[in-house]
Amino acid sequence: MSAGPTSSVVHRNGQAASAYDLSPLAFAGYAHFTAMQVRGSKVRGLDLHLARLRYASIEMFGKALPDEQLRTHLRAALAASPADHSLMATVSSPAGEFTVAGPDVGLDVLVRAGPASSGPKGPLALLTVEHERALPTIKHVGEVAKTYFLRQAVAQGFDDAAFIDRHGRLSEASIWNLAFWDGETVVWPEAEMLTGTTMGIVRRQLQSLGIAQRTQEIRPADLPALAGVVMNSWTPGIAISRIDATPLRDPQAFLALLHRAHEAEPLVSP
């Protein structure tokens, strides 16, 4: 009798990965990835995930795998996983890091499935730190600073860290995008950052719903007039109670709007 779907699946290039397959990746730090929540064996924003992998591969490796090949690898992992789960697809070069692979070296795709998640309940208190990610527009691995600043924030009585760039602008949080609300308009931070796939989903669905949006520089002095949330692949919104010592406005109406926009995005099959 064949085994049914399991909540923990790791595939390399569409096939179940062995310890031998995974050993070169154990300490690898030159790769990029995308993460998604799968519900009913379908995902939201598939086009955004594929675009993210394509863009990052070209930036990091000078080439990208065809979308259909990526979709084939995703489908193989989905077929071996429960209907609801978390999925991560990582692209790397078999040449490893600290080397430049020739044009004949292809790219590897590691797909990992695990338990479904909707993130912490919140609200979250965020500690600001001065930090700018390397290659901020790419979701890449090996970012030790994220966990370091998370640990520092928790040690000081906060839940997580938010980043302020050299210009004094809020950009993003450790593994989150930031979004704010002034009571009428959704306000996105203007700074160098990773544009999350959930952020992309929410923005286009808010536009379809006719909700006003703008991008502007947001500094700590602007926070008392705003409600705020964090978002990532887990969820379109978790409330922020305060940033440093500054309390933010009640986010409940904002949260409802973000979840409504997210749910308007159709689930599609890879």
N, C-alpha and C positions, 0 to 999 in steps of 0.2 A: 504494500500500500504506500503510495507517495505521501510525503509529508505535506501538511497544509501550510498556509502562510504563517510566517513567524514575525514577531515584532522587531527582530534584529537581523538585518540582512546587509551584507557587504558584497558588492559586485565590482570587478575590475574589467572594463571593456565588455560589459554585458554578460560576464560569467561569474559564478560564485568565486570569491577570492580566497586563496589559501594563505597560510602564514608566510610562505615563500613569496607570494605576490606582494604582500603588505610590508614585508621587512624593509625594503628600500625606502618606504615612505614614513617609517617610524620617526625619523628625525629630519625629514625633509621640510624645508621652509620656503621653497619657491613654487608656489601653486596658488590657484584662485578657485573660488567656489561660489555656489548659490545654494540657499536653503529655502525650503518651502514646506507648507503644511498640506498634506493630502487628505481629502475627505471624499469618501465614496469612490476611491481610486481616481479622483480628478483633482486638478489644481486650479487656482486662480492666477491670472497673469502669466501664463506659460510663455507668451511672446516676450515679456519683460525678462524672464529668467534666461531664455535663449539668447536674447540680445546682450544681456550682461555677460554670459559666458563667451559669446563671440567677440565682444569688444575687449574683454580682459585677455583673452588668448592672443589676439592680434597685438595688444600692447606689450604683453609679457613674452610671447614666443614668436611673434611675427607671422603667425598663421592661426587659423581656427578650423575646428571640425565642422562639417556640414550639420545644419540643424537636424536633419533627418537621422543622422548617426547618433546625435545626442538623444533624440527622442526614442530611438531604439533601445539605448542603454537605460533610459528612464523606465520604459515599458517593461523591460526585463526585471528590474527591481520591483516595480509595482506588482507584477504578477506573482512575485514570491512573498509579498508583504500583505498585512491586513488592509482592509479598505480605508481605514483611518490611521495615518502615521505621519511622522516627520521624515523628510527626505533631504539629503544633502548630496550635491554633485560637485566633485572636485576635479579640476583639470591640471595635469602636471606633465612634465617631460620625463621619459625614462632615462634621459641623460643626467637627471638630478640637478642639484644646484652647484654653484661655483664653476660652471662650465657653460659654453655656448654650443648648443647642439647644431649639427649640420642640417641642411635642408631635407636630408633623407630620414631624419629621426621624427617619428610621428608624436602624437600626444596620447596620453592615457587618461581615462575617465574612471574615477572611483565614485561609486554611488552607494551611499549608506542610508539605510532606513532604520528608524527607531520609534519609540512610543510617541504618539501624538501629544502635542502640547499647546496650551493657550497662554502660557506665560504666567508671571506672578499676578496676584490679585490687585496689588497696589492699595492705596496710592503710594508713590515713591518719593523719597526725599533725596535730592541730588546734590553732590558736592562738586563745585566747579574746580577744574584744574587746567593749567595752561598746557595744551598738548595739540599737536597737529600730526595726523597720521601720514606716513609715507604713502605715496600713490593713493591719495584719498578717494579717487573715483573708482578704485578697484577693490572688490571684496577678496582680500588675499589672506593667506595663512601666516602664522608666525608672528602675530602681533602681541608680543609680551606686555606691552604698555597697557593694553585694555584690562587685562586681569590684574596687573599691578595696581592701577588706579582704582579699580573696583575694590580690591582688598584695602587700599588706603582709605577709601570712602567709608567702608563698613567699619573699619577700626575707629573712625571718628563719629560713628553714630548715624551714618547715612546708609541708604540702600544701594546707591550706585554713583557713578561719576559722570559729569557732563563736561565737555571740552570747550575751552575758550582759546581762540587763535591769537596770533601775535598782534592782531589789530583790536583785541578786546571784544570780539564778536563770539557769541555762542554758535557752535557749528552742529555738533552731534553728541551723542552719549556713547558709552562703552560699546554696546552692541545694538544701539537704537538710533533711529532718527528722532528729532524733536519737531513738534508742531505746536502752534499757539493759536489762540482765538481771542479777538478783541471785542467779542459780542456780536459782530456783524460779518467779519471776514476771517478766513483761515490765513494765518501768517506763517510762512515758511522761512527759516533762517537763510540769510545770504552769507555764504562762506564756502570754502572748499570742503567737500564732504562726499560720502558715498550716498548716491540716490538709491534708496531702498526700493525693492520691488513692491512692497506694500505701500510705500509712499507714492510710487507711480500709479498703482491701482487706485488709491484714494484720490489722487489729484485728477485723474481723468474722469472718475465717476462723480466727483464734486462738480466738475465742469458740466457734465451731463445733467446734473441736478440743478444747475443754475446757481450754485453757491459761490459767492465772491471769494477770490484767493489773491494773495499778493506775496511777493518775496521781498524781504527787507533785512537790513542789518539789525540784529537783536543783541542788545547789551544788557548787563545786569540791571542797569537803571530803568530799563523798559519793562521789567517783569511785573511790578505791582499792578499794571493795567491789563494783564493778560491771564488767561487760563492756559494750561499747558499739558501735553501728554507726550509719552514716548510710544514709538511703534516699531515693529520689526516683523519678521515672517510669522511670529507667533500670533500677533494680534494687531489690529489697526489702532488700538489706543488703550493705554494704561495711564491713569491720572498721575500728575505730578503735584504733590502737596506743597513742596517748597523747593527752592534752589538756593543753596547756602542758607542764610537766615531769612530769606524773603518768601513769604507765603504767596502762592498764586491764587487766582480767582477760582470759584467753583466751576469745575469742568464738566458737570453732568450733561448739560445740553450739548456741549462740544463732543463728548464721548458718544452720545447717541447719534449725532450727525456722522461721525467717522465710521461707526459700525454700520450705519445705514448705507453709506457709500461703499464700504467694503463688500457688503452682502449683495449689492447691485452688480458686482463683477461676476460674470458667469464662471462656473466651474467647467473646465474642459479636460478632455483626455489627451495625454501625450501621444 
